[in-house]
Amino acid sequence: MNTKLRCDSGRVVASFDSNRKILVRRLKGSLHLLRSPRAICFDSSIIAQAEIMGCKSISVLDVETDVTYSVPFAEFLAKAVPLDRGYGRQLCLPLTYWAFSGGETWVAPAPVKQAAPEMEIAQFPLF
């Protein structure tokens, strides 16, 4: 049986499969994957609800790339860091801790570096 989980604002953001004890979330990676550090975040209230329900693992499907990210719930709790960037209290786990399958992983665009203009260096006379 799937239970819909709501964040503090009341919006449904995930579901919990009580038969398999999995927290499931679907998202658009270009909008919802954190870029720096590259990570997946959950509202703290969602993680608290999942913990009460006896969650064993987390599965996140990026609907744009068909990549499914997964991590054991205990590892998420142990390694996630608190974050608040204006969307409420969240727990954030870098992508390096997630296993993934299918599709292509989302890669943040590399910053464009511009070469510094070349300058002529001149020594001014002392006297």
C-alpha positions in Angstrom: 0.0 0.0 0.0 1.3 3.5 -0.9 0.9 6.4 1.4 1.3 9.9 0.1 3.7 12.1 2.2 3.2 15.8 2.4 5.8 18.5 3.3 5.1 21.2 5.8 3.3 23.3 3.2 0.8 20.5 2.5 2.1 19.6 -1.0 2.5 15.9 -1.8 6.2 15.3 -2.5 6.8 11.6 -2.0 5.1 8.3 -1.3 5.9 5.4 1.0 5.5 1.8 -0.1 4.6 0.1 3.2 5.0 -3.4 1.8 8.6 -2.9 0.7 9.4 -0.1 3.3 10.7 2.3 0.6 10.4 6.0 0.4 9.7 6.9 -3.3 10.0 10.3 -5.0 9.7 11.4 -8.6 11.4 14.6 -9.7 12.7 16.6 -12.6 16.5 16.6 -12.2 17.1 19.9 -13.9 14.9 21.6 -11.3 15.2 19.6 -8.2 18.7 18.1 -8.0 20.9 20.4 -6.0 23.8 21.8 -8.1 26.3 22.7 -5.4 27.0 20.3 -3.9 25.4 17.9 -6.4 22.8 16.2 -4.2 19.3 15.1 -3.5 17.4 16.8 -0.7 14.2 15.9 1.2 12.2 18.0 3.6 13.1 17.1 7.2 9.5 16.4 7.9 9.3 13.8 5.1 12.4 12.0 6.5 10.9 12.0 10.0 7.6 10.5 8.6 9.5 7.8 6.8 11.5 7.0 9.9 8.4 6.6 11.9 6.9 4.3 9.2 10.0 2.0 9.4 11.7 3.0 6.1 14.5 0.7 4.9 15.5 2.5 1.7 15.0 5.6 -0.5 14.3 5.5 -4.3 14.3 8.7 -6.4 13.3 8.6 -10.1 14.5 11.5 -12.3 11.6 11.6 -14.9 13.7 13.6 -17.3 16.6 11.1 -17.6 14.9 7.9 -16.4 17.7 7.5 -13.8 16.7 5.9 -10.5 18.8 6.8 -7.5 18.7 4.6 -4.4 20.3 4.6 -1.0 19.7 2.6 2.2 17.7 4.7 4.7 20.2 4.2 7.5 23.0 5.6 5.2 20.9 8.6 4.3 20.3 9.3 8.0 24.0 8.9 8.8 25.5 10.9 6.0 22.9 13.6 5.1 23.6 17.1 6.1 21.0 19.8 7.1 20.4 22.5 4.6 18.0 25.5 4.4 18.3 27.7 1.3 14.9 29.3 1.6 12.7 26.2 1.0 12.5 25.1 4.6 14.6 22.7 6.6 15.9 19.9 4.4 18.4 17.0 4.6 20.8 16.8 1.7 22.8 13.7 0.6 25.5 14.2 -2.1 25.1 12.1 -5.3 28.3 10.2 -4.5 26.4 8.2 -1.9 23.6 7.2 -4.2 23.5 4.1 -6.4 21.9 4.7 -9.8 20.5 2.7 -12.6 19.0 3.4 -16.1 19.2 6.5 -18.2 22.0 9.0 -18.0 22.9 10.8 -14.8 22.4 14.5 -14.6 25.5 16.5 -14.8 25.5 20.2 -13.8 26.9 22.4 -16.6 30.5 23.3 -16.1 31.2 26.9 -15.3 32.7 28.8 -18.2 36.1 30.2 -17.4 37.4 33.2 -19.3 41.1 33.7 -19.8 42.5 36.8 -18.2 43.5 39.4 -20.7 47.2 39.5 -21.3 48.9 42.5 -19.9 52.3 44.0 -20.6 54.3 44.3 -17.5 56.6 47.4 -17.3 59.1 48.3 -14.6 58.8 52.0 -13.7 62.1 53.8 -13.1 63.0 54.4 -9.4 64.6 57.8 -9.9 
